[in-house]
Structure formats: structure tokens, C-alpha cells
Amino acid sequence: MLIFSGSWLTITVVGYRVGKKLEARSGFKSKHLWLSLWATSLPIAIILLHQLGNGNLGPKSPQERCHGYCRYHGYQSSSTSPQNSGGQTCSCLGQYGAVEIIKPIDQLPR
């Protein structure tokens, strides 16, 4: 929280000072427009890249798809076969950890 507040304060002060300098000159300058667009787009791009890196955006992994499928159908847990085992399967586990259903990952909803 401290880093966010410090960054926000720094960006606000720098933006204010740059704006005051640019305000002294009259007329429309395309440089001001591009500076404004860049300053607006950069934080949005950083947030999107961060979320993409976390896995919050983009396609779900086979493990996430398996987990979602099993939880939706009322199973307690799920497991997937190792990636180097050949065929990818999703196993839905019951209350005591026993496999109750096995389904190929390719047949799970995306």
C-alpha cells in the first residue's frame, strides 16, 4: 500500500508540474495529446500485462478446466494426469478421495 501511495503521489506531482509548464504556452500542440494518450495507456497496459501474467486473463489451463468441471458437477476434488503421460484426463474425486468419473480434457468445456 505504501508503494502504491508513493507512486500515485509522485505521478500526480509530476503530471501537475508538466501540465503547468504546458499551460503557459498558447495553442493546441499535438505533443500534448500524445503525452496524454501515453500517460493514460501505460498504466492500463501494465495492469493488463500483470493480469495476463497471473493467469487471470487468457485461456484456462487443463487443471483449471478440470477443477471447474468437477466442482460444477458436485464432486469434492479433481486431479489430472501428468502432462508427459500421453493422454490428458480429468478425474473427479468423491467424498473419500476415490475416483468417480474420468473424462478426457479435450471433452471439457472451455
C-alpha positions in Angstrom: 0.0 0.0 0.0 2.9 2.3 0.8 4.5 1.7 -2.6 1.2 2.4 -4.4 0.6 5.6 -2.5 4.1 6.8 -3.1 3.9 6.0 -6.8 0.5 7.7 -7.1 1.7 10.8 -5.3 4.8 11.0 -7.5 2.9 10.6 -10.7 0.3 13.2 -9.6 3.0 15.8 -8.7 4.9 15.2 -12.0 1.7 15.4 -14.0 0.7 18.7 -12.3 4.1 20.3 -12.9 4.2 19.1 -16.6 0.7 20.4 -17.1 1.5 23.8 -15.6 4.5 24.1 -17.9 2.5 23.2 -20.9 -0.4 25.5 -19.9 1.9 28.6 -20.1 2.1 28.1 -23.9 -0.9 29.0 -26.0 -2.4 27.0 -28.8 -3.0 23.3 -29.4 0.0 21.1 -29.6 -0.2 17.5 -30.8 2.7 16.7 -28.5 0.3 17.4 -25.5 -2.2 15.0 -27.0 0.3 12.2 -27.5 1.8 12.7 -24.0 -1.7 12.5 -22.5 -2.5 9.3 -24.5 0.7 7.7 -23.5 0.2 8.6 -19.8 -3.3 7.1 -19.9 -2.4 4.0 -21.9 0.7 3.0 -20.0 -1.0 2.2 -16.6 -3.7 0.3 -18.4 -1.2 -1.8 -20.4 0.8 -2.5 -17.2 -2.4 -3.7 -15.4 -3.4 -5.9 -18.4 0.1 -7.5 -18.7 0.1 -8.1 -15.0 -3.3 -9.9 -15.1 -2.2 -11.9 -18.2 0.9 -13.0 -16.4 -1.1 -14.1 -13.3 -3.3 -16.2 -15.5 -6.4 -14.2 -14.8 -6.8 -13.4 -18.5 -6.4 -15.7 -21.4 -7.2 -19.4 -21.8 -7.6 -21.6 -18.7 -5.1 -24.4 -18.0 -6.2 -28.0 -18.3 -6.1 -28.2 -14.5 -8.4 -25.2 -14.1 -10.8 -26.6 -16.6 -10.8 -30.0 -14.8 -11.3 -28.4 -11.4 -14.2 -26.2 -12.7 -15.9 -29.2 -14.3 -15.7 -31.4 -11.3 -16.9 -28.7 -8.8 -19.8 -27.7 -11.1 -20.9 -31.4 -11.1 -20.7 -31.6 -7.3 -17.5 -33.6 -6.8 -15.2 -32.8 -3.9 -11.9 -32.6 -5.8 -10.2 -33.2 -9.1 -6.9 -34.4 -10.5 -5.3 -34.5 -13.9 -2.9 -37.0 -15.4 0.7 -35.9 -15.8 1.4 -33.9 -19.0 4.0 -36.4 -20.2 1.8 -39.5 -19.7 0.3 -39.3 -23.2 -3.4 -38.7 -22.9 -4.6 -35.9 -20.7 -7.5 -37.0 -18.5 -9.6 -35.3 -15.8 -10.5 -37.4 -12.8 -13.3 -36.2 -10.5 -12.9 -37.4 -6.9 -15.7 -38.1 -4.4 -16.0 -37.5 -0.7 -13.4 -40.1 0.3 -10.9 -39.4 -2.5 -11.9 -42.2 -4.7 -12.1 -41.6 -8.5 -15.8 -41.4 -9.5 -15.5 -40.3 -13.1 -12.7 -39.9 -15.7 -13.1 -37.7 -18.7 -10.6 -36.6 -21.4 -9.5 -33.0 -21.0 -10.4 -32.3 -24.7 -14.1 -33.0 -23.9 -14.3 -30.5 -21.1 -15.9 -27.1 -21.7 -13.5 -24.3 -22.3 
